[in-house]
């Protein structure tokens, strides 16, 4: 995974976004030597959101099943 300083993001945002679209690899942004944010391409972000939602539905279903609320 690529790591960039927040100052690099400020100065070269267009370049970093172009690389992100081409490489599809998340970029870790750091501030003062500490992780601050991740840049991910739109498709990857939406895929993560869908998986998260499915996981939430699955866990809710399991909780209902094992709590005896399953009819």
N, C-alpha and C positions, 0 to 999 in steps of 0.2 A: 504494500500500500504506500502510496505517495504521501509525503508530509510536507506541508508548506507553512511558512510564517504568515500571520495575519497581515503583515505589511506587504508581503508578496501578493496576497489576495487583493489588497487595496490597489496596488500598482499595476497588477497584471490580470485583473479579473477576466477580461475577454479571452486572453490566452489560456488561462486555467479552465474556463468553461469549454473552450474549443477542445482542449485535450481530454476533458472529462467526457464530452460527447463521443469523441473518437475512441478512447481507450476503455470506457465503461468501468473504470476503476475508481472507487471512492478516494477522496483526498482528505486527509486529516489536517485541520487547521489548528495551529498552536499560537498561544499568546503567552509571552513571558516564559516560554519553555514548557508550558502545560497544555494538554489537549483542550480545545475550546469548541470545536464543531467539526462535523463531517460534511463534505460536499459529495452528493451522489446525483447521478443523472435521473431524470424524471421517471423513466421506465423502471429503473431499479427501485426508486422510492415507492412508486405505485404498487409494485410487486410485493414489497415488504408490507405495505399497508393491507393488502389483500390477505396475505398470510397471517398477519396479526389478527385480523377480523375473524378469519376461519378458526384460528386457535382459540379465540375468545368464545366463539359459538360452541366449539368442541368441548371446552372446559365447562361451560355452562350446562351443556347436555349431560356430561359425565356427573356433575354435581347433582343434577336433578335425578339421574338414574340411581346413584348410590345413596341419596338421602331418602329414597322411598317415594319420591314425588312422581315417579314415572308411572303413568297410567296407560 
